[in-house]
Amino acid sequence: MKRATLTITLIATSFLLGFAFKTTISNKNKNTKMKKVTGIGGIFFKCKDPKAINEWYKTHLGFDTSPYGTSFEWRLIDDSTKKGLTQWNPFAETTKYFEPSTKDFMINYRVENLEALAEQLKNEGVTIVDKIEDSEYGKFVHILDIEGNKIQLWEPKD
């Protein structure tokens, strides 16, 4: 009888300790802040003559430009075997790409887990301009900050 009681007590104690441990771990993970922006993915701006701007930056600052601007390659500080890109791109001043923003620039931020971040931003009341687009370069979505600046969020396929 004492042995059966001791066995039941040990099983119940093990169960309760396991439950308490799982709850503690789960709560700890919920309190972990999601990593949001991991870097600048690009800088886009309006100009009168993108071709002339590309040529000026190529001539005077050594940019290796194409009709789409240029890409700056860099390596991650935590893992130098992994590369990243930051895109620099002038757009015609008549472009509609920055709308609904009326600003002459747009910044692209690199992020991790775009779907989860977009959902979190939506729940926080941030304006999501469009749906997540999946392309050969990664996933993209546009948001607006509190002053109406259009921001492009990018989860790259590095």
N, C-alpha and C positions, 0 to 999 in steps of 0.2 A: 504494500500500500504506500509506504513512504517512498519507495523507488518510483512508482507510477506518478506520484505527486511531484517528485523532484524532476522527472522527465518532462512532465507537462509544463512545469514552471520554467525549465530551461528552454523548451520550445517556444513558449509564449514570450519569454525575455528576448530570445534571439529574434523573433518576429518583430517585436516592438523596437528593438535596437536597429534592425534593418530598416524599418519604416522611418524611424527618426533620422537615420543617416541619409536615406534617399531624399527625404523632405529637405534636409539641410543643404544637400548638394543641389537639388532643384532650385531652391530659393537663391542660392549663391549664383547659379547660372542666370536666373532672371534678373538679378541686380547688376550683372555685367553689362556695361554699356556697349552697344553695337558700334563697331568701327564704322565711321561714316566716310569722310573724304580721306583718300590716301595720297593725293598729290594733284598737281595741275596737269590736266591732259591737253589743254590747248588754249590759245588766245586768238580770238577772232574779232576783227574790227572792220568797220566800213571805211572806204576811201574813194576818192574821185576816179582813180585809175589803177586798179589792182595790178595790171601788167607793168606799169611804170614803177609802182611801189616795189613789186617783186624784183625788178631790175635794179632799182636804187639800192635795196638791201643786199643784193647779190654783189654789186660793184663796190659799195662802200663798207659793208660790214661782213662780207664773205658768206652770206647765206647761200646754201645750195638749193635755190628755189625752183619750183615747177609752177604750172598754172594753179596748183592747190596750196601754194606757200612752201613751207619746209617743215621737216620733222627733226626734232632734236632728240637724239638717242642718249640714254643714260642708263646707269645700272642701279639696282636697288641697294641701299646701304646695308640691309640685313643679309642679303644674298647676292654677291657681285656676279654670280653666274646668270642672274635674271636681268633682262633688259626691259626698259620702258621707253615710251615715246611721249614727247610733248609736241603738239602740232601748232604752228604759227601760220595764220591764214588771213590775208586781206580779202574782203568782199567788196563788191560794187556798192556804192552808197545807196543805190536803188533797191538793194536786196530786200526781200520780204522774209528772209530766213530768221531774222531776229525778232519778228513779230510774235506776240503782241507787244513786246517791249519797243519803246521809241528810242532806246539808247543806241549808240554807235559801236557798241562792243558786246561781246558775249564771252564768258569764260567757261571752259569745259573742265570739270573736276573728275578725276579718276576716283572710283569707288569700288567697294567690294559688296557683293550680294545686292545688286540693284533692286531686285523684286522686293526684298524685305525692307530696304531703305525707302523705296517709293511708298510702300504700305504704311510705314511709320510716319513719313512726312505727311501723307494724306490724313492720317489720324491726328496729326498735330495741326491740321488746318492749312498746310502749305498748298498753294495752287500748283497743281500738276497740269501742264499745258497739253500734253498728248499721251498716247499709250507707249509703253516700252517697245522699242524697235530692236529687233535682233538682226545684226548684219555680220558680214565677214570680219569686221573690225571689233565686234563686241556688241553689247547692249547699250542703248541710249534712251534717255527720257529728258524732257525739258520741264523746268519748274520756274516760278517767279519768286524773287525775294520780296521783301516788304516795300521796296521802292520801285517795283516793276521791272527790275533787271532780269532778263531771261538768262537762265543758267542751264547748261547742258551737263547732265550726269552721265558718266560713261564707265561701264564695267568692261575693260578690255579683255581680249583673248590673247594675252601675252604668251 
